[in-house]
Amino acid sequence: MRDADFQVAIGDKVSFSKTVSESDVYLFAGITGDLSDVHCNEEFMKKSAFGRRIAHGVLSMGFMSTASTVMYTPHVEKYADLTPVSQGYDRVRFIGPVFFGDTVTVTYTIAKIDSDKNRAFADVAVINQHGEVVASATHIMRWVPVRSREPEIV
């Protein structure tokens, strides 16, 4: 695979913004089963170091995934014999809290392309409305060859 086949280049950047609501956190808590007091008990959190409830760190990772979709979806039809799939996140860090009502912006920047392994690496940062980085990671996108759908003749 050649670098040009990735349809993205080093330095390409997209962003995605979202205001985190109480509903977002409670729906995520219900889906995952993570009903920790840190996320769901305002009275408990009033006495904490944060003073109020915080969103799940992994919810920020979900927003990172959305940013990768924003980056690659416009190119999907150009990947005739390849399927781009997330291979995961390295060096994930939850650096600061995300409070209910915060607006976070995820910036997704292509940092490296590894043509030999059909992978692209992106630096991902989640920043709140105060300009504070609240989460970061390196995302790995891999292009998997599409197998022939025709039956093999033996």
Secondary structure in CASP SS format (residue, H / E / C, confidence):
PFRMAT SS
TARGET T0000
AUTHOR 0000-0000-0000
METHOD secondary structure of the structure
MODEL  1
M C 1.00
R C 1.00
D H 1.00
A H 1.00
D H 1.00
F H 1.00
Q C 1.00
V C 1.00
A C 1.00
I C 1.00
G C 1.00
D C 1.00
K E 1.00
V E 1.00
S E 1.00
F E 1.00
S E 1.00
K E 1.00
T E 1.00
V C 1.00
S C 1.00
E H 1.00
S H 1.00
D H 1.00
V H 1.00
Y H 1.00
L H 1.00
F H 1.00
A H 1.00
G H 1.00
I H 1.00
T H 1.00
G C 1.00
D C 1.00
L C 1.00
S C 1.00
D H 1.00
V H 1.00
H H 1.00
C H 1.00
N C 1.00
E H 1.00
E H 1.00
F H 1.00
M H 1.00
K H 1.00
K C 1.00
S C 1.00
A C 1.00
F C 1.00
G C 1.00
R C 1.00
R C 1.00
I E 1.00
A C 1.00
H C 1.00
G H 1.00
V H 1.00
L H 1.00
S H 1.00
M H 1.00
G H 1.00
F H 1.00
M H 1.00
S H 1.00
T H 1.00
A H 1.00
S H 1.00
T H 1.00
V H 1.00
M H 1.00
Y H 1.00
T H 1.00
P H 1.00
H H 1.00
V H 1.00
E H 1.00
K H 1.00
Y C 1.00
A C 1.00
D C 1.00
L E 1.00
T E 1.00
P E 1.00
V E 1.00
S E 1.00
Q E 1.00
G E 1.00
Y E 1.00
D E 1.00
R E 1.00
V E 1.00
R E 1.00
F E 1.00
I C 1.00
G C 1.00
P C 1.00
V C 1.00
F E 1.00
F C 1.00
G C 1.00
D C 1.00
T E 1.00
V E 1.00
T E 1.00
V E 1.00
T E 1.00
Y E 1.00
T E 1.00
I E 1.00
A E 1.00
K E 1.00
I E 1.00
D E 1.00
S H 1.00
D H 1.00
K H 1.00
N C 1.00
R E 1.00
A E 1.00
F E 1.00
A E 1.00
D E 1.00
V E 1.00
A E 1.00
V E 1.00
I E 1.00
N C 1.00
Q C 1.00
H C 1.00
G C 1.00
E C 1.00
V E 1.00
V E 1.00
A E 1.00
S E 1.00
A E 1.00
T E 1.00
H E 1.00
I E 1.00
M E 1.00
R E 1.00
W E 1.00
V E 1.00
P E 1.00
V C 1.00
R C 1.00
S C 1.00
R C 1.00
E C 1.00
P C 1.00
E C 1.00
I C 1.00
V C 1.00
END
